[in-house]
Amino acid sequence: MKKNVPETERLCRFCEWASALHGEDQMLCRKRGVVSPLYVCRAFRYDPLKRDPGAPPAAQKLEYISLEEDAPSE
């Protein structure tokens, strides 16, 4: 599966060929060996499962409005 990924996001930490070593400090690449997570090479292949989704948006606070106060008097 190919996906157009901007050059700034073609990092080793998002590559199909890389696995994390010691947390996020270094990556083990099947093509290049031990590299930095910010390393970029020609063998890059994007893996969407390695991207961490952002935090969900905060819920909006709703105000309580009483319908009895807004009713017109007869």
C-alpha positions, 0 to 999 in steps of 0.5 A: 500500500503506497501513500503520499507522505510529506518529506517531513514525515518520512521518518524512520519511526513511521517506517514499515522496516523499523522497530523501536529499541529502548523506547523511542531512543533508537530504531532497528531498521531491517535495511540500515541497522541501528538508526535514529528515529529521525533518520530518513532513507530511500527504503522508507515505506509508510506504516499507518499503524505506527502513527499515534492518534492525537487526543480526542477533542474536549467535550463542549459544555452545554447550558441548561435552559428552562422552557417554563421561563421562556413561555409567554404568559396569557 
